[in-house]
Amino acid sequence: MNNRLQKLREKFAEKEIDAVFITQSENRRYLSGFDGTAGFLLITEKKAVLATDFRYIEQASREAPDFEILRIASNIADWFPGLVGDSGVKRPGFEAADVTFNFHRQLSDALKKKKVAARLVPVNSLVESLRAVKEAEEIDLIMKAVAITDTAFECIEGAIKAGMTEKQVAWELEKALRENGSQALPFEIIVASGPQAALPHARPSDRVINDGEPVMIDMGAKIGGYASDLTRTIYVGVPDDTFKKVYNTVLDAQTEAMSIIGAGMTGQQADNAAREIIDKAGYGEAFGHSLGHGVGLAAHELPRLGPGSEETLAEGMVFTVEPGIYLPGWGGVRIEDTVVMEQGKVRGLSQARKAKYD
């Protein structure tokens, strides 16, 4: 954790801050190792404090040995001014994307009431940009989570039949994920059949799956707090020409993108690698989301691979490659793998079967 704290401190001068107040849960865990559900961090040039309530003091002491543990009450006015004032901080950064307007007002009012001469400075993606590049131990945990999703799909794929409901398939997948070692799932499983598959984030329903329609499955596992993300689309019955064309276009787009994407490219350039193939096939308007996103302590994090993304892809980043085509009234196809950037190139981590139709 000390290495992560040092990298964070190196960003202080650029942001014109002398400390940062961490409220976002994954950032708190990344920097401290503490995975309790309540707590705050204050990182200064020389100090690292984890503030939490009585429920987590013992856990915090065990999981965050590099941090000074401060026991706090629910009223922020009772402890926040002292935490900042005693640290000699004048310009503490706060996570603007996570702190609500009401909470910011509470923090500011508490400082004013206690006459602490510190000004809160909004910062964005300070820790998230560090999290985007994974260490070897993080990649290992993600690979274990990926293996669980691969196994779950392989266990359930052949059992999906006409007459089952989307909820039934989702439950079988969730059982397979948990029985193979996943912690609480990083997001709700998507099982979308027939016209429902035209909705990229459809929720499983009581809809009965029929012969002659696509079924899109999106799921993830979690190990040691780190997530995986996998999408496969199957067809119940004998695939028709429409499904073959749409599916093969999506697969070709993914295959091409994974062969082209390299370190130094921007998220937009990576997205273009897949989007051009879908555009040429005449489905450009049916690919409405970004090509991918980072995966780690959160199922969706930096980097973003999509239109307008100027983030540079770098060695050690783990992200998804997930082109899709969605046709209202018919359904949709998405194929998603979790990948890692190694030696300047993309290496696919997901191994679950991907069909190819002639």
Stockholm file with secondary structure:
# STOCKHOLM 1.0

chainA/1-358         MNNRLQKLREKFAEKEIDAVFITQSENRRYLSGFDGTAGFLLITEKKAVLATDFRYIEQASREAPDFEILRIASNIADWFPGLVGDSGVKRPGFEAADVTFNFHRQLSDALKKKKVAARLVPVNSLVESLRAVKEAEEIDLIMKAVAITDTAFECIEGAIKAGMTEKQVAWELEKALRENGSQALPFEIIVASGPQAALPHARPSDRVINDGEPVMIDMGAKIGGYASDLTRTIYVGVPDDTFKKVYNTVLDAQTEAMSIIGAGMTGQQADNAAREIIDKAGYGEAFGHSLGHGVGLAAHELPRLGPGSEETLAEGMVFTVEPGIYLPGWGGVRIEDTVVMEQGKVRGLSQARKAKYD
#=GR chainA/1-358 SS CHHHHHHHHTTHHHHTCSEEEECCHHHHHHHHCCCCSSCEEEEESSCEEEEECGGGHHHHHHHCTTSEEEECCSCGGGTHHHHHHHTTCSSEEEETTTSCHHHHHHHHHHHHHTTCCCCCEEECSTTHHHHTBCCHHHHHHHHHHHHHHHHHHHHHHTTCCTTCBHHHHHHHHHHHHHHTTCCSCSSCCEEEEGGGGGSTTCCCCSCBCCTTEEEEEEECCEETTEECCEEEEEEESSCCHHHHHHHHHHHHHHHHHHHHCBTTCBHHHHHHHHHHHHHHTTCGGGCCSCSEEECSSSSSEEEEESTTCCCBCCTTBEEEECCEEEETTTEEEECBEEEEEETTEEEECCCSCCCCCC
#=GC SS_cons         CHHHHHHHHTTHHHHTCSEEEECCHHHHHHHHCCCCSSCEEEEESSCEEEEECGGGHHHHHHHCTTSEEEECCSCGGGTHHHHHHHTTCSSEEEETTTSCHHHHHHHHHHHHHTTCCCCCEEECSTTHHHHTBCCHHHHHHHHHHHHHHHHHHHHHHTTCCTTCBHHHHHHHHHHHHHHTTCCSCSSCCEEEEGGGGGSTTCCCCSCBCCTTEEEEEEECCEETTEECCEEEEEEESSCCHHHHHHHHHHHHHHHHHHHHCBTTCBHHHHHHHHHHHHHHTTCGGGCCSCSEEECSSSSSEEEEESTTCCCBCCTTBEEEECCEEEETTTEEEECBEEEEEETTEEEECCCSCCCCCC
//
